[in-house]
Amino acid sequence: SSLVQPRLEPEIAFAFAKPPRVGMSEAELAGCIEWVAHSLEIVHTHFDNWRFQAADTVADFALHGRLIVGPRVSMRRFGSPATELAALHVRLLHGDEMIDEGRGSNVLDSPLTALRLWVDAMLAQPHGWPIDAGHVVTTGTITDAAPLLPGQQWTTRLSDSRLTGLTLITLA
């Protein structure tokens, strides 16, 4: 009830085991990650019909509202994480109806690529944006963001058995 025009985004979340460095390859970055998980981010905005400029979301304190993180999987279970997460197929269902589907490659070619670009941007800040062990980062929606209403049931189904699909039931 505290979120305005909420939408649901299936994403990938990463948790750092140790701080990364700027300019790392994706393989090196994967070595800094403790776990990966499928997650659902609920985003929101006060701007009508989700029409805004990027700076508007900062002024509005919008977008991130809630994060539901699924079971955590050791990064060591992925032999080639950038490729494997890019190939991940996600189906988003409202009840029994499939609303959308997407691949991890929708997220800047791979969720791990998106994470590498974010790390480089944060660490390049003049004051240095600290990224420490235990920090959790999500990397962007794999499907279109679906509008949420009270009393709905949403489910994700994933093609990779290492990652678990999630179910969200919104309160009526």
C-alpha positions as CSV (number, residue, x, y, z in Angstrom):
1,S,0.0,0.0,0.0
2,S,3.0,2.4,0.4
3,L,4.0,2.0,-3.3
4,V,2.6,4.0,-6.1
5,Q,1.9,2.4,-9.5
6,P,4.0,-0.7,-8.5
7,R,5.4,-3.0,-11.2
8,L,7.2,-6.4,-11.0
9,E,10.6,-7.0,-12.5
10,P,12.2,-10.5,-12.6
11,E,15.9,-10.0,-12.1
12,I,19.2,-11.6,-11.1
13,A,20.8,-10.6,-7.8
14,F,24.5,-11.0,-6.9
15,A,26.2,-10.8,-3.4
16,F,29.8,-9.9,-3.1
17,A,32.3,-12.1,-1.2
18,K,35.0,-9.5,-1.6
19,P,35.4,-6.0,-3.0
20,P,35.8,-5.8,-6.8
21,R,38.3,-3.6,-8.7
22,V,37.7,-1.3,-11.6
23,G,38.5,-2.8,-15.0
24,M,38.0,-6.4,-14.0
25,S,37.1,-9.0,-16.6
26,E,33.8,-10.8,-16.1
27,A,35.7,-13.9,-15.0
28,E,37.6,-11.9,-12.5
29,L,34.4,-10.2,-11.3
30,A,32.7,-13.6,-10.9
31,G,35.6,-14.5,-8.5
32,C,34.4,-11.7,-6.2
33,I,30.8,-12.9,-6.0
34,E,29.7,-15.2,-3.2
35,W,26.2,-16.1,-4.6
36,V,23.7,-15.4,-7.3
37,A,19.9,-15.7,-7.0
38,H,16.7,-15.1,-9.0
39,S,14.9,-12.1,-7.5
40,L,11.8,-10.1,-7.9
41,E,12.1,-6.3,-7.6
42,I,9.0,-4.2,-7.1
43,V,9.5,-0.8,-8.5
44,H,7.2,2.3,-8.3
45,T,6.9,5.9,-9.4
46,H,4.7,8.9,-8.7
47,F,4.9,10.0,-12.3
48,D,1.6,9.2,-14.2
49,N,1.8,6.3,-16.6
50,W,5.4,5.8,-15.9
51,R,6.5,8.8,-18.0
52,F,9.6,10.5,-16.7
53,Q,13.2,11.4,-17.3
54,A,16.0,9.6,-15.5
55,A,16.6,12.6,-13.2
56,D,12.9,12.6,-12.2
57,T,13.2,9.2,-10.6
58,V,16.0,10.5,-8.3
59,A,14.1,13.5,-7.3
60,D,11.0,11.4,-6.7
61,F,12.9,8.7,-4.7
62,A,11.2,6.3,-7.1
63,L,11.9,3.0,-8.7
64,H,13.2,0.6,-6.1
65,G,10.4,-0.3,-3.6
66,R,10.9,-3.9,-2.5
67,L,13.2,-6.8,-3.2
68,I,12.4,-10.5,-2.9
69,V,15.5,-12.7,-3.2
70,G,15.1,-16.4,-4.0
71,P,17.4,-19.2,-2.8
72,R,21.1,-18.3,-3.0
73,V,23.3,-20.3,-5.3
74,S,27.1,-20.4,-5.0
75,M,28.8,-18.6,-7.9
76,R,31.1,-21.6,-8.1
77,R,28.2,-23.7,-9.5
78,F,28.5,-21.7,-12.7
79,G,31.3,-22.7,-15.1
80,S,30.8,-19.7,-17.4
81,P,28.5,-17.4,-15.5
82,A,28.3,-14.6,-18.1
83,T,27.2,-17.0,-20.9
84,E,25.0,-19.2,-18.7
85,L,23.1,-16.2,-17.2
86,A,22.8,-14.6,-20.6
87,A,21.1,-17.9,-21.8
88,L,18.7,-17.9,-18.8
89,H,15.0,-18.0,-20.0
90,V,12.4,-16.5,-17.6
91,R,8.6,-16.8,-18.0
92,L,6.5,-14.3,-16.0
93,L,3.0,-15.6,-15.3
94,H,-0.1,-13.9,-13.8
95,G,-2.1,-16.8,-12.4
96,D,-1.8,-19.4,-15.2
97,E,-1.5,-16.8,-18.0
98,M,2.0,-16.1,-19.4
99,I,2.4,-12.3,-19.5
100,D,6.0,-12.1,-20.8
101,E,9.2,-14.0,-21.3
102,G,12.8,-12.9,-21.7
103,R,16.4,-14.0,-21.6
104,G,19.2,-12.9,-19.4
105,S,20.8,-11.4,-22.5
106,N,18.1,-8.7,-22.3
107,V,20.1,-7.2,-19.5
108,L,23.1,-5.5,-21.3
109,D,23.9,-8.9,-22.9
110,S,24.2,-10.7,-19.5
111,P,23.4,-9.9,-15.9
112,L,27.1,-10.3,-15.2
113,T,28.0,-7.8,-17.9
114,A,25.5,-5.4,-16.4
115,L,27.1,-5.9,-13.0
116,R,30.6,-5.3,-14.4
117,L,29.5,-2.0,-16.1
118,W,27.9,-0.9,-12.8
119,V,31.0,-1.8,-10.8
120,D,33.2,0.2,-13.2
121,A,30.9,3.2,-13.0
122,M,30.7,3.2,-9.2
123,L,34.4,2.7,-8.7
124,A,35.2,5.5,-11.2
125,Q,33.4,8.1,-9.1
126,P,35.9,10.7,-7.8
127,H,35.0,9.9,-4.2
128,G,35.1,6.2,-4.8
129,W,31.8,4.4,-4.2
130,P,32.5,1.6,-1.8
131,I,31.5,-1.9,-2.8
132,D,32.2,-4.3,0.0
133,A,31.7,-8.0,0.9
134,G,28.0,-8.6,1.7
135,H,26.7,-6.0,-0.7
136,V,23.8,-7.2,-2.9
137,V,23.2,-5.8,-6.3
138,T,20.4,-6.4,-8.8
139,T,21.1,-6.0,-12.5
140,G,17.9,-5.1,-14.3
141,T,14.7,-6.7,-15.4
142,I,14.7,-9.7,-17.7
143,T,11.1,-9.1,-18.9
144,D,8.9,-6.0,-19.2
145,A,7.9,-4.6,-15.8
146,A,4.3,-5.9,-15.1
147,P,1.8,-3.7,-13.3
148,L,0.8,-5.0,-9.9
149,L,-2.6,-4.8,-8.3
150,P,-3.9,-6.1,-5.0
151,G,-5.0,-9.8,-4.9
152,Q,-2.8,-11.1,-7.7
153,Q,-0.6,-14.1,-7.9
154,W,2.6,-13.9,-10.0
155,T,5.0,-16.7,-10.7
156,T,8.3,-17.0,-12.5
157,R,9.6,-20.1,-14.2
158,L,13.3,-20.4,-15.1
159,S,15.1,-22.5,-17.6
160,D,18.2,-23.1,-15.3
161,S,17.5,-25.6,-12.6
162,R,20.2,-24.0,-10.4
163,L,18.0,-21.0,-9.9
164,T,14.5,-21.2,-8.4
165,G,11.4,-19.6,-9.8
166,L,9.4,-17.5,-7.3
167,T,5.7,-16.8,-6.5
168,L,4.4,-13.5,-5.3
169,I,0.9,-13.0,-4.0
170,T,-0.1,-9.4,-3.5
171,L,-2.4,-8.6,-0.6
172,A,-6.0,-7.7,-1.4
